[in-house]
Amino acid sequence: MKRFACIVYIALSGLLIFNSCIREDISGNTPEDNFEALWKIIDEQYCFLDYKNQEYGLDWNEVHERYARRITSDMTWENLFEVLSDMVNELRDGHVNLSSSLATSQYREWFDSYPRNFSDSIQSIYLGKDYTNSSGLTYSILENNIGYIYCSSFSNGIGDGNLDQTLNKLAICDGLIIDVRNNGGGNLTTAQKLAARFTNEKMLVGYMCHKTGPGHSDFSEPKPVYIEPSDGIRWQKKVVVLTNRRSYSATNDFVNSMNQFPNVTIVGDKTGGGSGLPFSSEIPNGWSIRFSASPMFDPEMNQLEFGIDPDVKVDMTSEDVQQGKDTIIETACKILKN
């Protein structure tokens, strides 16, 4: 488990680009060479080609034929970057980024095509003036005696002492809301550390596989992933986790872990997904490509790449927004007070 935690700590860090690379032995540096190198890296190393073919008909060979027609020997680097960015966006994966001195590509439809379901200004009304910032967490006690913790990122470590202090201060509350909306991810071990405060026993939360060859289906046997209970203060009352489409990457994994615990309810919108651990490679002209290389699953071996459905689906209504209310927080409070 410690070895696994070390690997994923390095591998999964929100939308950052990593230095570890899978090098390809490509000598040419023409537009055609760079196109072929990038297509081959994805073809042999990307972990969701079969799954995405099944889900929305992605045919990576057809993608090659279609985009090869847009490549010319005299095209500019700017035009080449545009074509290659469009090609990798066919994967519909926020973990896939082509980076150059010109720009960094990003697939944004996984959240731009959905309701935002979060408002900083409305959240500040619920937090009030008597809130606390501690180790990357913002928390307060709402007027109805419900504890509220907002976790905006897992990029920075959360100290055990800070977690003890936070949960101890909220112990008087009737229930707890953990809000991870707009949390784009970060360190998987940080997400697991927070989840470990909400279970009293070792829990199987999913499985992970690794690519073992160039074939689209060449994977290792699934390895189980567990959350072990923390040695610090653990929450014993009901919990509601709030999600939206921008709950991504390590946050997606956190929601999956919390979803396995019996006293937890997931409320809001479907998470953004991003279950593949990302790695980096490089094409001949020096541009780097980050891509998903190791898929993760829930305990029933269901894919998590396209997100996790909430137990209670709720969108923020325009009527509530006009009145300064957060429909998702209000729904969570009703669940905890019931």
LINFENDA-V721511 format. One record per residue. RES is the residue in one letter. SS is DSSP state (helix for helix, strand for strand, loop for the rest). OMEGA is omega in whole degrees, 0 to 359 (NA if undefined). Layout:
# LINFENDA-V721511
res=RES ss=SS omega=OMEGA
res=RES ss=SS omega=OMEGA
This chain:
# LINFENDA-V721511
res=M ss=loop omega=179
res=K ss=helix omega=179
res=R ss=helix omega=178
res=F ss=helix omega=181
res=A ss=helix omega=179
res=C ss=helix omega=181
res=I ss=helix omega=185
res=V ss=helix omega=177
res=Y ss=helix omega=179
res=I ss=helix omega=190
res=A ss=helix omega=190
res=L ss=loop omega=182
res=S ss=strand omega=177
res=G ss=loop omega=182
res=L ss=loop omega=179
res=L ss=loop omega=180
res=I ss=loop omega=187
res=F ss=loop omega=182
res=N ss=loop omega=180
res=S ss=loop omega=187
res=C ss=strand omega=170
res=I ss=strand omega=187
res=R ss=loop omega=175
res=E ss=loop omega=181
res=D ss=loop omega=181
res=I ss=loop omega=186
res=S ss=loop omega=184
res=G ss=loop omega=181
res=N ss=loop omega=176
res=T ss=loop omega=175
res=P ss=helix omega=179
res=E ss=helix omega=180
res=D ss=helix omega=181
res=N ss=helix omega=176
res=F ss=helix omega=181
res=E ss=helix omega=180
res=A ss=helix omega=181
res=L ss=helix omega=180
res=W ss=helix omega=182
res=K ss=helix omega=178
res=I ss=helix omega=179
res=I ss=helix omega=182
res=D ss=helix omega=186
res=E ss=helix omega=188
res=Q ss=helix omega=182
res=Y ss=loop omega=193
res=C ss=loop omega=186
res=F ss=loop omega=184
res=L ss=helix omega=179
res=D ss=helix omega=182
res=Y ss=helix omega=182
res=K ss=helix omega=170
res=N ss=helix omega=179
res=Q ss=helix omega=187
res=E ss=helix omega=182
res=Y ss=helix omega=172
res=G ss=loop omega=179
res=L ss=loop omega=177
res=D ss=loop omega=187
res=W ss=helix omega=175
res=N ss=helix omega=177
res=E ss=helix omega=177
res=V ss=helix omega=178
res=H ss=helix omega=182
res=E ss=helix omega=183
res=R ss=helix omega=183
res=Y ss=helix omega=177
res=A ss=helix omega=180
res=R ss=loop omega=180
res=R ss=loop omega=182
res=I ss=loop omega=175
res=T ss=loop omega=184
res=S ss=loop omega=183
res=D ss=loop omega=181
res=M ss=loop omega=180
res=T ss=loop omega=177
res=W ss=helix omega=179
res=E ss=helix omega=179
res=N ss=helix omega=178
res=L ss=helix omega=179
res=F ss=helix omega=179
res=E ss=helix omega=181
res=V ss=helix omega=182
res=L ss=helix omega=177
res=S ss=helix omega=177
res=D ss=helix omega=181
res=M ss=helix omega=183
res=V ss=helix omega=176
res=N ss=helix omega=174
res=E ss=loop omega=181
res=L ss=loop omega=179
res=R ss=loop omega=187
res=D ss=loop omega=179
res=G ss=loop omega=177
res=H ss=loop omega=181
res=V ss=loop omega=182
res=N ss=strand omega=172
res=L ss=strand omega=185
res=S ss=strand omega=177
res=S ss=loop omega=175
res=S ss=loop omega=181
res=L ss=loop omega=185
res=A ss=loop omega=173
res=T ss=strand omega=180
res=S ss=loop omega=178
res=Q ss=loop omega=175
res=Y ss=loop omega=188
res=R ss=loop omega=186
res=E ss=helix omega=181
res=W ss=helix omega=172
res=F ss=helix omega=182
res=D ss=helix omega=183
res=S ss=loop omega=184
res=Y ss=loop omega=177
res=P ss=loop omega=181
res=R ss=loop omega=176
res=N ss=loop omega=175
res=F ss=loop omega=178
res=S ss=loop omega=178
res=D ss=helix omega=184
res=S ss=helix omega=178
res=I ss=helix omega=177
res=Q ss=helix omega=181
res=S ss=helix omega=177
res=I ss=helix omega=180
res=Y ss=helix omega=179
res=L ss=helix omega=183
res=G ss=loop omega=181
res=K ss=loop omega=185
res=D ss=loop omega=178
res=Y ss=loop omega=183
res=T ss=strand omega=170
res=N ss=strand omega=183
res=S ss=strand omega=172
res=S ss=loop omega=178
res=G ss=loop omega=179
res=L ss=strand omega=173
res=T ss=strand omega=184
res=Y ss=strand omega=182
res=S ss=strand omega=173
res=I ss=strand omega=182
res=L ss=loop omega=184
res=E ss=loop omega=181
res=N ss=loop omega=179
res=N ss=loop omega=172
res=I ss=strand omega=176
res=G ss=strand omega=182
res=Y ss=strand omega=176
res=I ss=strand omega=174
res=Y ss=strand omega=178
res=C ss=strand omega=186
res=S ss=loop omega=182
res=S ss=loop omega=172
res=F ss=strand omega=183
res=S ss=loop omega=179
res=N ss=loop omega=181
res=G ss=loop omega=175
res=I ss=loop omega=183
res=G ss=loop omega=178
res=D ss=helix omega=179
res=G ss=helix omega=178
res=N ss=helix omega=178
res=L ss=helix omega=177
res=D ss=helix omega=181
res=Q ss=helix omega=181
res=T ss=helix omega=183
res=L ss=helix omega=178
res=N ss=helix omega=180
res=K ss=helix omega=182
res=L ss=loop omega=185
res=A ss=loop omega=181
res=I ss=loop omega=186
res=C ss=loop omega=180
res=D ss=loop omega=179
res=G ss=strand omega=186
res=L ss=strand omega=172
res=I ss=strand omega=171
res=I ss=strand omega=185
res=D ss=strand omega=178
res=V ss=loop omega=175
res=R ss=loop omega=182
res=N ss=loop omega=174
res=N ss=loop omega=185
res=G ss=loop omega=176
res=G ss=loop omega=184
res=G ss=strand omega=183
res=N ss=strand omega=181
res=L ss=helix omega=181
res=T ss=helix omega=177
res=T ss=helix omega=177
res=A ss=helix omega=179
res=Q ss=helix omega=179
res=K ss=helix omega=178
res=L ss=helix omega=180
res=A ss=helix omega=183
res=A ss=helix omega=178
res=R ss=helix omega=187
res=F ss=helix omega=174
res=T ss=loop omega=178
res=N ss=loop omega=179
res=E ss=loop omega=178
res=K ss=loop omega=186
res=M ss=strand omega=170
res=L ss=strand omega=181
res=V ss=strand omega=178
res=G ss=strand omega=181
res=Y ss=strand omega=176
res=M ss=strand omega=176
res=C ss=loop omega=177
res=H ss=loop omega=174
res=K ss=strand omega=180
res=T ss=loop omega=181
res=G ss=loop omega=184
res=P ss=loop omega=180
res=G ss=loop omega=182
res=H ss=loop omega=182
res=S ss=loop omega=181
res=D ss=loop omega=182
res=F ss=strand omega=172
res=S ss=loop omega=172
res=E ss=loop omega=180
res=P ss=loop omega=178
res=K ss=strand omega=183
res=P ss=strand omega=176
res=V ss=strand omega=183
res=Y ss=strand omega=166
res=I ss=strand omega=177
res=E ss=loop omega=182
res=P ss=loop omega=179
res=S ss=loop omega=173
res=D ss=loop omega=179
res=G ss=loop omega=180
res=I ss=loop omega=179
res=R ss=loop omega=182
res=W ss=loop omega=185
res=Q ss=loop omega=182
res=K ss=loop omega=182
res=K ss=loop omega=181
res=V ss=strand omega=169
res=V ss=strand omega=178
res=V ss=strand omega=181
res=L ss=strand omega=184
res=T ss=strand omega=168
res=N ss=loop omega=185
res=R ss=loop omega=178
res=R ss=loop omega=171
res=S ss=loop omega=196
res=Y ss=strand omega=170
res=S ss=loop omega=180
res=A ss=helix omega=177
res=T ss=helix omega=174
res=N ss=helix omega=178
res=D ss=helix omega=177
res=F ss=helix omega=180
res=V ss=helix omega=177
res=N ss=helix omega=179
res=S ss=helix omega=181
res=M ss=helix omega=181
res=N ss=loop omega=180
res=Q ss=loop omega=184
res=F ss=loop omega=189
res=P ss=loop omega=184
res=N ss=loop omega=185
res=V ss=strand omega=175
res=T ss=strand omega=178
res=I ss=strand omega=185
res=V ss=strand omega=177
res=G ss=strand omega=180
res=D ss=loop omega=175
res=K ss=loop omega=178
res=T ss=loop omega=183
res=G ss=loop omega=181
res=G ss=strand omega=182
res=G ss=loop omega=185
res=S ss=loop omega=181
res=G ss=loop omega=177
res=L ss=strand omega=186
res=P ss=strand omega=173
res=F ss=strand omega=184
res=S ss=strand omega=172
res=S ss=strand omega=184
res=E ss=strand omega=176
res=I ss=loop omega=191
res=P ss=loop omega=183
res=N ss=loop omega=177
res=G ss=loop omega=177
res=W ss=loop omega=180
res=S ss=strand omega=178
res=I ss=strand omega=175
res=R ss=strand omega=185
res=F ss=strand omega=179
res=S ss=strand omega=186
res=A ss=strand omega=182
res=S ss=strand omega=183
res=P ss=loop omega=175
res=M ss=strand omega=186
res=F ss=strand omega=173
res=D ss=loop omega=183
res=P ss=loop omega=178
res=E ss=loop omega=180
res=M ss=loop omega=172
res=N ss=loop omega=177
res=Q ss=strand omega=178
res=L ss=loop omega=188
res=E ss=loop omega=182
res=F ss=loop omega=172
res=G ss=loop omega=183
res=I ss=loop omega=179
res=D ss=loop omega=177
res=P ss=loop omega=172
res=D ss=loop omega=179
res=V ss=strand omega=181
res=K ss=strand omega=181
res=V ss=loop omega=170
res=D ss=loop omega=174
res=M ss=loop omega=181
res=T ss=loop omega=179
res=S ss=helix omega=179
res=E ss=helix omega=179
res=D ss=helix omega=181
res=V ss=helix omega=179
res=Q ss=helix omega=180
res=Q ss=loop omega=179
res=G ss=loop omega=180
res=K ss=loop omega=175
res=D ss=loop omega=184
res=T ss=helix omega=184
res=I ss=helix omega=176
res=I ss=helix omega=180
res=E ss=helix omega=178
res=T ss=helix omega=179
res=A ss=helix omega=180
res=C ss=helix omega=178
res=K ss=helix omega=178
res=I ss=helix omega=183
res=L ss=helix omega=180
res=K ss=helix omega=182
res=N ss=loop omega=NA
